[in-house]
């Protein structure tokens, strides 16, 4: 049987067009690590967080080949890395000129069969096998709701142009920005920057919105 692929099964959420669109995002659960600082820092906090997330995610994915039998388990493709981003001091959105001021929650979606107990086991197993500190990892549920999103092609530093296009579109459609301390700037990474040149990288950018009230 072909492993379940979230990107293919939920194309509206993971494979949008280069033109902005309005989407209702359902509640989903994620493996998550929270942190602060420049994601490009060599051997930095962000890189360690990503390693932890992949370690846990692949431990769950491959569990069926070991002694651990998870109730309702199904084979699946590990979904892409994602992240929520905001600035130090509570400023809405992100300032790409000040990456050291970034706050972030790095996330990877996990299937519905992953309970707190399963997640705790995966953390322990990944820490033992990968020799990484998984203590900061947590299982979270996020309900994003109404959002505007768009596929960005290019380097991360060029994202403001796509965000401007999204802002223009949502104003035309009668929506206003709803970024807050509860609803964040969201990115989904469809490309591996180690393997893809900056001008070809694909990233989904998603912002929370609400209907504009005149």
C-alpha positions as CSV (number, residue, x, y, z in Angstrom):
1,X,0.0,0.0,0.0
2,X,1.3,3.5,-0.9
3,X,2.2,5.5,2.2
4,X,-0.2,8.4,3.0
5,X,1.2,11.7,1.7
6,X,-0.2,14.8,3.4
7,X,1.1,17.1,0.6
8,X,-0.7,15.2,-2.1
9,X,-3.9,14.5,-0.1
10,X,-4.2,18.2,1.1
11,X,-2.9,20.0,-2.0
12,X,-4.9,23.2,-1.1
13,X,-2.8,23.5,2.1
14,X,0.6,22.4,0.9
15,X,0.7,23.1,-2.9
16,X,-0.9,26.4,-3.5
17,X,-0.4,28.5,-6.6
18,X,1.9,31.5,-7.0
19,X,-1.2,33.7,-6.8
20,X,-2.7,34.3,-3.3
21,X,-5.8,32.5,-2.1
22,X,-8.0,32.4,0.9
23,X,-8.1,29.1,2.7
24,X,-9.7,27.7,5.9
25,X,-7.0,25.7,7.7
26,X,-8.3,22.9,10.0
27,X,-6.9,22.0,13.3
28,X,-3.7,19.9,13.1
29,X,-1.1,18.5,15.5
30,X,2.6,18.9,15.3
31,X,5.9,18.0,16.8
32,X,7.3,21.4,17.9
33,X,10.3,23.1,19.3
34,X,10.3,26.7,20.4
35,X,13.3,29.0,20.1
36,X,14.8,32.4,19.4
37,X,17.5,33.8,17.1
38,X,18.9,33.7,13.6
39,X,18.0,30.5,11.9
40,X,21.2,30.8,9.7
41,X,23.5,30.7,12.7
42,X,26.0,27.8,12.2
43,X,25.4,25.0,14.8
44,X,22.7,27.3,16.3
45,X,19.5,26.8,18.2
46,X,17.4,26.5,15.1
47,X,19.5,23.8,13.5
48,X,19.4,21.8,16.6
49,X,15.6,22.1,16.8
50,X,15.2,20.9,13.3
51,X,17.4,17.9,13.9
52,X,15.2,17.0,17.0
53,X,12.0,17.3,15.0
54,X,13.2,15.1,12.2
55,X,14.6,12.6,14.7
56,X,11.3,12.3,16.4
57,X,9.3,12.3,13.2
58,X,11.3,9.4,11.6
59,X,11.2,7.5,14.9
60,X,7.4,7.5,14.7
61,X,7.3,6.8,10.9
62,X,9.6,3.8,11.2
63,X,8.1,2.4,14.5
64,X,6.3,-0.4,12.6
65,X,9.6,-2.0,11.8
66,X,10.5,-2.3,15.5
67,X,8.9,-3.7,18.6
68,X,6.7,-0.7,19.2
69,X,3.2,-1.2,17.8
70,X,1.2,2.0,17.7
71,X,-2.6,1.8,17.7
72,X,-4.2,2.9,14.4
73,X,-0.8,3.4,12.9
74,X,-0.6,3.8,9.1
75,X,2.4,4.2,6.9
76,X,3.0,7.8,5.8
77,X,5.4,10.3,4.3
78,X,6.9,12.7,6.8
79,X,5.4,16.1,6.0
80,X,7.5,19.1,5.3
81,X,9.2,21.3,7.9
82,X,7.2,24.4,8.9
83,X,7.6,27.3,11.2
84,X,5.7,30.1,12.9
85,X,7.7,33.3,13.2
86,X,7.5,36.6,15.1
87,X,9.8,39.3,16.4
88,X,11.3,39.8,19.8
89,X,9.2,42.3,21.8
90,X,5.9,41.2,20.4
91,X,6.0,43.1,17.1
92,X,3.6,41.6,14.5
93,X,5.1,39.8,11.5
94,X,8.8,39.5,10.9
95,X,11.6,41.9,10.0
96,X,13.9,40.1,7.6
97,X,16.7,42.7,8.3
98,X,16.8,41.6,12.0
99,X,17.1,37.8,12.0
100,X,18.7,37.8,15.4
101,X,15.4,39.1,16.8
102,X,13.3,36.2,15.4
103,X,11.2,34.1,17.7
104,X,10.1,30.8,16.2
105,X,8.2,27.6,16.7
106,X,9.7,25.0,14.4
107,X,7.1,22.3,13.6
108,X,6.5,19.1,11.6
109,X,3.0,17.7,11.3
110,X,2.4,14.3,12.9
111,X,-0.5,11.9,12.2
112,X,-3.7,11.8,14.3
113,X,-2.7,8.5,15.9
114,X,0.2,10.2,17.7
115,X,-0.9,10.6,21.3
116,X,1.0,12.2,24.2
117,X,2.1,8.8,25.3
118,X,3.3,7.9,21.8
119,X,5.1,11.2,21.5
120,X,6.8,10.7,24.9
121,X,8.0,7.3,23.7
122,X,9.3,8.8,20.4
123,X,11.2,11.5,22.2
124,X,13.0,9.0,24.5
125,X,13.7,6.6,21.5
126,X,15.1,9.4,19.3
127,X,17.2,10.7,22.2
128,X,18.6,7.3,22.8
129,X,19.3,6.3,19.2
130,X,20.3,9.7,17.7
131,X,22.1,11.0,20.9
132,X,20.2,14.3,20.7
133,X,18.5,16.3,23.5
134,X,14.8,16.0,22.8
135,X,13.7,17.6,26.1
136,X,12.3,20.8,24.5
137,X,10.1,19.0,22.0
138,X,6.4,19.1,22.6
139,X,3.2,17.9,20.9
140,X,0.9,20.8,20.0
141,X,-2.4,21.4,18.3
142,X,-2.9,24.5,16.1
143,X,-6.2,25.7,14.7
144,X,-5.2,28.4,12.2
145,X,-8.6,29.0,10.7
146,X,-9.1,31.6,8.0
147,X,-5.8,32.6,6.2
148,X,-4.4,34.0,3.1
149,X,-1.5,32.0,1.5
150,X,0.7,32.0,-1.5
151,X,3.6,30.0,-3.0
152,X,6.8,31.9,-2.8
153,X,9.6,30.9,-5.2
154,X,13.0,32.4,-4.4
155,X,15.2,33.1,-1.4
156,X,13.8,33.7,2.0
157,X,15.1,37.3,1.9
158,X,12.8,38.0,-1.1
159,X,9.6,36.9,0.8
160,X,8.5,40.5,1.5
161,X,7.5,40.9,-2.2
162,X,5.2,37.9,-1.9
163,X,3.8,39.1,1.4
164,X,3.0,42.5,-0.3
165,X,1.2,40.6,-3.0
166,X,-0.8,38.7,-0.4
167,X,-1.7,41.9,1.5
168,X,-3.0,43.5,-1.8
169,X,-5.1,40.4,-2.5
170,X,-6.7,40.1,0.9
171,X,-7.6,43.8,0.9
172,X,-9.2,43.3,-2.5
173,X,-11.2,40.3,-1.1
174,X,-12.4,42.2,1.9
175,X,-10.1,40.8,4.6
176,X,-7.7,42.4,7.0
177,X,-4.6,41.1,8.6
178,X,-5.1,39.2,11.9
179,X,-1.5,38.5,12.9
180,X,-1.3,38.6,16.7
181,X,0.4,36.9,19.7
182,X,-1.9,33.9,19.0
183,X,-1.9,33.8,15.2
184,X,1.5,34.0,13.5
185,X,3.4,34.4,10.2
186,X,3.6,30.8,8.9
187,X,6.0,29.2,6.5
188,X,6.0,25.7,5.0
189,X,9.3,24.6,3.4
190,X,8.8,22.6,0.2
191,X,12.5,22.7,-0.8
192,X,15.7,21.6,0.9
193,X,18.1,24.6,0.9
194,X,21.0,22.2,0.9
195,X,19.9,20.8,-2.4
196,X,18.1,23.6,-4.2
197,X,19.5,26.9,-5.3
198,X,18.0,30.0,-3.6
199,X,16.2,31.3,-6.7
200,X,14.4,27.9,-7.1
201,X,13.3,27.3,-3.5
202,X,9.6,26.9,-2.9
203,X,8.0,28.1,0.4
204,X,4.3,28.4,1.3
205,X,3.7,31.7,3.2
206,X,0.5,31.8,5.2
207,X,-1.0,34.7,7.2
208,X,-4.1,34.8,9.4
209,X,-6.9,37.1,8.2
210,X,-10.4,38.1,9.3
211,X,-13.3,39.7,7.4
212,X,-13.0,43.5,7.3
213,X,-15.7,45.3,9.2
214,X,-16.5,48.8,7.8
